[in-house]
Amino acid sequence: METNETFDADRRRALDALGRVNDPEIGESIVDLGLVETLDITPARIALALVFTSPTCPMGDAIADEAWQALQQAFPDREVQVEEALGVPWDPSRLSEGARERLGWNDRQA
């Protein structure tokens, strides 16, 4: 079993890797856009579920592929799984504070 310190370090490493994956249409990281629904980390596997900004997101497959590559590069010794979090809607409240500012969203719009 991993210690909390190891788990926290792995989570930071995974989020750092995902933070370099941008939505190609919006130009913001998938972390800042709030697309990361779940990130399950075990010693053998990294499982990521993504929420897309639209149910028919035209870039969903490309984003998922890039997220998989980023996690695989960060954790070459683990199985990586990336899937869509079905039935979970995205809304602007999922944006990070920085993304909210960069994209011009204010509290009244969310």
Summary of the structure (lengths in Angstrom):
residues: 110
radius of gyration: 14.2
end to end distance: 40.1
largest distance: 44.8
contacts: 304
relative contact order: 0.19
helix: 36%
strand: 18%
